[in-house]
Amino acid sequence: MSKESDNDNHSNQCNPNNDAYWQSRGEDEKPEDCESKEDK
């Protein structure tokens, strides 16, 4: 992977609005019952 791809992947895995975030935590996608920071 290129450095740019690594950075994009890291950013995605740190973003709870991105499916890569949940996939890196063992989920297929964002859970329906998950509340975002904006909802609180």
mmCIF file of the C-alpha atoms, coordinates in Angstrom:
data_MODEL
# 
_entry.id   MODEL 
# 
loop_
_atom_site.group_PDB 
_atom_site.id 
_atom_site.type_symbol 
_atom_site.label_atom_id 
_atom_site.label_alt_id 
_atom_site.label_comp_id 
_atom_site.label_asym_id 
_atom_site.label_entity_id 
_atom_site.label_seq_id 
_atom_site.pdbx_PDB_ins_code 
_atom_site.Cartn_x 
_atom_site.Cartn_y 
_atom_site.Cartn_z 
_atom_site.occupancy 
_atom_site.B_iso_or_equiv 
_atom_site.pdbx_formal_charge 
_atom_site.auth_seq_id 
_atom_site.auth_comp_id 
_atom_site.auth_asym_id 
_atom_site.auth_atom_id 
_atom_site.pdbx_PDB_model_num 
ATOM 1  C CA . MET A 1 1  ? 0.000   0.000  0.000  1.00 0.00 ? 1  MET A CA 1 
ATOM 2  C CA . SER A 1 2  ? 1.115   3.529  -0.610 1.00 0.00 ? 2  SER A CA 1 
ATOM 3  C CA . LYS A 1 3  ? 1.557   5.975  2.245  1.00 0.00 ? 3  LYS A CA 1 
ATOM 4  C CA . GLU A 1 4  ? -1.525  7.889  1.059  1.00 0.00 ? 4  GLU A CA 1 
ATOM 5  C CA . SER A 1 5  ? -3.634  4.709  1.122  1.00 0.00 ? 5  SER A CA 1 
ATOM 6  C CA . ASP A 1 6  ? -2.363  3.918  4.614  1.00 0.00 ? 6  ASP A CA 1 
ATOM 7  C CA . ASN A 1 7  ? -3.353  7.394  5.793  1.00 0.00 ? 7  ASN A CA 1 
ATOM 8  C CA . ASP A 1 8  ? -6.815  7.110  4.213  1.00 0.00 ? 8  ASP A CA 1 
ATOM 9  C CA . ASN A 1 9  ? -7.379  3.713  5.835  1.00 0.00 ? 9  ASN A CA 1 
ATOM 10 C CA . HIS A 1 10 ? -6.274  5.007  9.229  1.00 0.00 ? 10 HIS A CA 1 
ATOM 11 C CA . SER A 1 11 ? -8.579  8.020  8.923  1.00 0.00 ? 11 SER A CA 1 
ATOM 12 C CA . ASN A 1 12 ? -11.492 5.781  7.957  1.00 0.00 ? 12 ASN A CA 1 
ATOM 13 C CA . GLN A 1 13 ? -10.845 3.450  10.894 1.00 0.00 ? 13 GLN A CA 1 
ATOM 14 C CA . CYS A 1 14 ? -10.909 6.423  13.284 1.00 0.00 ? 14 CYS A CA 1 
ATOM 15 C CA . ASN A 1 15 ? -14.214 7.744  11.901 1.00 0.00 ? 15 ASN A CA 1 
ATOM 16 C CA . PRO A 1 16 ? -17.321 6.174  13.493 1.00 0.00 ? 16 PRO A CA 1 
ATOM 17 C CA . ASN A 1 17 ? -19.369 7.323  10.479 1.00 0.00 ? 17 ASN A CA 1 
ATOM 18 C CA . ASN A 1 18 ? -17.289 5.091  8.191  1.00 0.00 ? 18 ASN A CA 1 
ATOM 19 C CA . ASP A 1 19 ? -17.896 1.350  7.729  1.00 0.00 ? 19 ASP A CA 1 
ATOM 20 C CA . ALA A 1 20 ? -14.123 0.724  8.011  1.00 0.00 ? 20 ALA A CA 1 
ATOM 21 C CA . TYR A 1 21 ? -14.299 1.936  11.626 1.00 0.00 ? 21 TYR A CA 1 
ATOM 22 C CA . TRP A 1 22 ? -16.844 -0.747 12.496 1.00 0.00 ? 22 TRP A CA 1 
ATOM 23 C CA . GLN A 1 23 ? -15.192 -3.440 10.356 1.00 0.00 ? 23 GLN A CA 1 
ATOM 24 C CA . SER A 1 24 ? -11.920 -2.922 12.221 1.00 0.00 ? 24 SER A CA 1 
ATOM 25 C CA . ARG A 1 25 ? -13.887 -3.548 15.435 1.00 0.00 ? 25 ARG A CA 1 
ATOM 26 C CA . GLY A 1 26 ? -15.472 -6.780 14.212 1.00 0.00 ? 26 GLY A CA 1 
ATOM 27 C CA . GLU A 1 27 ? -18.767 -5.403 12.903 1.00 0.00 ? 27 GLU A CA 1 
ATOM 28 C CA . ASP A 1 28 ? -20.012 -5.598 9.309  1.00 0.00 ? 28 ASP A CA 1 
ATOM 29 C CA . GLU A 1 29 ? -21.239 -2.001 9.369  1.00 0.00 ? 29 GLU A CA 1 
ATOM 30 C CA . LYS A 1 30 ? -22.374 0.720  11.761 1.00 0.00 ? 30 LYS A CA 1 
ATOM 31 C CA . PRO A 1 31 ? -24.892 -0.740 14.218 1.00 0.00 ? 31 PRO A CA 1 
ATOM 32 C CA . GLU A 1 32 ? -28.424 0.660  13.926 1.00 0.00 ? 32 GLU A CA 1 
ATOM 33 C CA . ASP A 1 33 ? -28.585 1.370  17.660 1.00 0.00 ? 33 ASP A CA 1 
ATOM 34 C CA . CYS A 1 34 ? -25.334 3.311  17.717 1.00 0.00 ? 34 CYS A CA 1 
ATOM 35 C CA . GLU A 1 35 ? -25.679 6.950  18.698 1.00 0.00 ? 35 GLU A CA 1 
ATOM 36 C CA . SER A 1 36 ? -23.391 9.505  17.152 1.00 0.00 ? 36 SER A CA 1 
ATOM 37 C CA . LYS A 1 37 ? -21.893 12.351 19.161 1.00 0.00 ? 37 LYS A CA 1 
ATOM 38 C CA . GLU A 1 38 ? -24.299 14.742 17.454 1.00 0.00 ? 38 GLU A CA 1 
ATOM 39 C CA . ASP A 1 39 ? -27.290 12.785 18.829 1.00 0.00 ? 39 ASP A CA 1 
ATOM 40 C CA . LYS A 1 40 ? -26.289 13.309 22.453 1.00 0.00 ? 40 LYS A CA 1 
# 
